[in-house]
Amino acid sequence: MVGITAYNAYVPRLRLDRNLIARAWGTPQAAGEIAVANYDEDALTMATEVGLACAPDSEAAAVDALYFASTSAPYREKQVASVVATACDLPRRAQTADFTGSVRAGMSALLAGVHAVRAGARNDVLIAAADARLAAPESEIEGLLGHAAAGLRIGSTAVLAEVIDAASVSEEFTHLWRTDDQKFVQAFPGKFSNTYGYARNLGEAIRALLAAQKLKPESIARLAVYSPDARAGIDLAKDLGFDPRRQLVSPAVSTIGSAGVADPLLALAAALDEATAGDWIVVGAYGEGADALLLRVTDELPRRRALYSWKRAVENKLPLASYEKYLKFRRVLDLDEPGDAVTNVLEFKELKQDIRLYGSRCDACDTVQFPITRVCIKCKQSGHVSDHKLRKQGTIFTFTVDHLVANLEHPLPMAVVDLDGGGRVYLQVTDFTEKEVGIGLPVMLTFRRLQDGGGNHNYFWKARPVR
Amino acid sequence: MKDQVAVIGVGCTKFGDRFETSYEELICEAAFDAYADAGITSEDIQAAYLGTYLPGPSGGKAAVSLGDALRLYDRPITRVENYCATGTDAFRNGCLAIASGAYDIVLVLGAEKLKDRGGRGLPRLGHPLLAKGNSAPGLFALAANRYMHTFKIGREMLAKVAVKNHYNGARNPKAHLRMEVTEEKVLNAPIIAWPFGLFDCCPTTDGAAAAIICRADLAKRFRSDYVLVKGFGLAVTSGRPYFDPTFDYLGFRSTQMAAQQAYKMAGISPKDVSFAEVHDCFTWTEITNTEDLGFCPKGQGGALAAEGRTSLSGDIPINPSGGLKSFGHPIGASGVRMIYECVKQLQGQGGERQVKNPQLGLAHNVGGPGAVSCVIILGHN
């Protein structure tokens, strides 16, 4: 049996009220909000969040492939999957690949994972789909695009939802696009694209899937589909003979904004959160054609529920104070943001320490320390220390909230964190409220974009309040 | 080492925003002030030690900048750099050179030109990832918050240090910030790095200070009221204490160890010290330093200031000069400037800020995140 063995949703904590956008441009009031990646988040860091949730430290060694999907990767040339795999401390032998080019890429990665495991070429594939797409200021889709990530693991043991079948349609149809020199996603508006692109392509794939399996819409517990706007998914479900109120799961677009490659996988995650054994789930992804996937939930699901459920991911939120902050955090405003040089040599030398997050443990006195050292900080002996993987939870030992230090977001809390299982680290704090920074408070470590230095993006760990 | 080295002259520039003055000019001001005080010329200098921390746009890249400024060529000149203990460490190195018998008369000079750097004065230092987000106030604030949490003291206690040091500095014509402040003003100032507000932090300052030292047995040729070096100590601890799981953040071991070395050399205990110039880059730093130097038990440094015992008329006056808080903190210059203050006080030339009948003065720097500390004890001949 091949299928999903783990799943998680990640939504950045910040929300931009659509009214703030409306106020900025003098357009009519708009209800709801969109999820916005924090200033230190991007598709890579969000993919790492779901990667770590799906393949925690105790299971990372088993994963033998990581497929990253995004249309908004932080690099145009450079694989992102390799960074996510390293931060998740996956083995070096794991195959890594990036899937991109279309909001269907998340499903493409998922299908590739399924095929690899079915073929016996891979045993345990981690899928990390994340998007933080930018819409042009004052464009129709500015209040529509949300940022989020979804993670899945594909395997053949402890399967919580078996992949039964899939159907695909490929068609050249330009609905959402971005040329290689554009910063903002373009969209051909409204009914034409939804009717002739979305509904026609995805409808065709889902009909083909149901026909091949001789299933009727009423047999399906959940229709989990990408939807370009709040209406299109409902119209499609009705058109296919589903009851949108009872069966449709298309939650991103109405709660956090259309989440790109993560969108259909978030719909799947939301469906799995509430599914019971035996449920049929149809997942639908769209973009230059469509893919539809048929799953059947097993009795393994209750044991493998998401660490980050969709509901929890959506509810854990902080409001962004202003539209201007959104422009700054997402680099719509081209601000000077100086960083220190991290050379390729430094990155190479310290990869295990800085990205895989290993410290040292003294075999003589058991002291766990960071950064990696040759001489124990406590017993001062050399030759007794070995590399030690640090845990990513801990407690704030002391802190400050710095208003002076140069940073995109002010003020900047810095914390000294005593990690569970040993080791003390000194980190920036992110995604915080004032009352969440103080001595004795529990935090988790999160992989974030620290700065741009040495001509590329520099990632490192930060602390965030436990969610 | 006790009583082998004498200070026969000291000099100091006006500290402050010296926008119209170059690094080299500051060096000259301090050096010629010290020459005059000692009654010597540059021809008498056999070796020199330059304490300077930040190679800046206007000089300080090596000992050469001291040689060029003073036209002090053909003699050994060494640059010393050891975080904020740079000045006192340069002095310590000068003492070692005299005591070794290599030289009879040595110039020690500390200089810094922070204002030429623009912006906040200090560049960001350290590992681009592991130290990202740190600042000098932020690093000391980490310790202050843990200390205040443990000993249950509030910002009011810190503010009392600022009030005292501004009071002293207002009486010092060479100080950078010559105004008194109220506790209310300190508490209501904008926050720099919690718990430090603007008036909990020393300013970034330009300045230079100098000392002429010689073999003690030669000192009376120059003046009768020379001052003797009684003891010194220097200790380093981790430059990354924030990663050290054994560090309690309640004080600085480097200060404790450097003080012990100095007291042992001088053959005294902390209660013998008449007054001290203590590193007060932040108000809390003075509180913890008075404890680490042994003037009161751990946790009671705040009360020491609050009870007025560290004021000019108290039993252990701390920072009669105004301290870094009010006098300013041009990093490499500060330690030598403290020597200057100690010598002037011991010679009874403290003016409005003169402490009563001092016998022993102590100068102390702590630098980096508590990573290095230097203590110098000076006394009457």
Contacts between the chains, C-beta under 8 A, distances in Angstrom:
chain1	res1	chain2	res2	distance
A	339	B	128	7.3
A	340	B	124	6.7
A	340	B	128	3.6
A	340	B	132	7.0
A	341	B	128	6.3
A	342	B	128	4.9
A	342	B	129	6.5
A	346	B	128	7.5
A	350	B	129	7.9
A	354	B	129	5.5
A	354	B	130	7.6
A	367	B	245	6.4
A	367	B	246	7.5
A	368	B	245	7.1
A	369	B	243	6.8
A	369	B	244	7.6
A	369	B	245	6.4
A	370	B	243	5.4
A	371	B	130	6.3
A	371	B	240	7.8
A	371	B	243	6.6
A	377	B	238	7.1
A	377	B	244	5.6
A	377	B	245	7.4
A	377	B	246	6.6
A	378	B	245	7.8
A	378	B	246	5.6
A	397	B	146	6.9
A	397	B	249	7.5
A	398	B	142	4.9
A	398	B	143	7.1
A	398	B	145	5.1
A	398	B	146	3.8
A	398	B	149	7.4
A	398	B	249	5.5
A	399	B	142	6.8
A	399	B	145	6.0
A	400	B	137	7.7
A	400	B	138	4.9
A	400	B	141	3.5
A	400	B	142	5.3
A	400	B	144	7.9
A	400	B	145	6.1
A	400	B	193	4.8
A	400	B	194	5.6
A	400	B	195	8.0
A	401	B	191	7.5
A	401	B	193	6.9
A	401	B	194	4.3
A	402	B	133	7.1
A	402	B	135	5.7
A	402	B	137	6.9
A	402	B	138	4.2
A	402	B	141	7.3
A	402	B	192	7.7
A	402	B	193	4.3
A	402	B	194	7.9
A	403	B	190	7.3
A	403	B	191	5.4
A	403	B	192	5.9
A	403	B	193	6.5
A	403	B	194	8.0
A	404	B	120	6.8
A	404	B	135	5.4
A	404	B	137	5.9
A	404	B	138	7.4
A	404	B	192	5.1
A	404	B	193	6.1
A	405	B	133	5.8
A	405	B	134	7.2
A	405	B	135	4.4
A	405	B	138	6.1
A	405	B	193	7.7
A	406	B	124	7.3
A	407	B	133	6.6
A	411	B	191	7.6
A	411	B	194	7.9
A	412	B	133	5.6
A	414	B	133	5.2
A	414	B	134	6.6
A	414	B	138	5.5
A	414	B	142	6.9
A	416	B	142	5.9
A	416	B	242	5.1
A	416	B	249	7.6
A	418	B	245	7.0
A	422	B	245	7.1
A	423	B	245	6.9
A	424	B	242	7.4
A	424	B	243	5.6
A	424	B	244	6.7
A	424	B	245	4.4
A	425	B	243	6.6
A	426	B	130	7.3
A	426	B	134	7.7
A	426	B	142	8.0
A	426	B	240	7.7
A	426	B	242	3.7
A	426	B	243	5.9
A	427	B	133	8.0
A	428	B	132	7.0
A	428	B	133	4.5
A	439	B	145	6.8
A	439	B	146	6.8
A	439	B	149	4.9
A	450	B	129	6.1
A	450	B	132	5.4
A	451	B	128	7.4
A	451	B	132	6.2
A	453	B	128	5.6
A	454	B	128	7.9
A	458	B	128	6.8
A	458	B	129	6.3
A	460	B	129	4.4
A	460	B	130	7.9
A	460	B	132	7.0
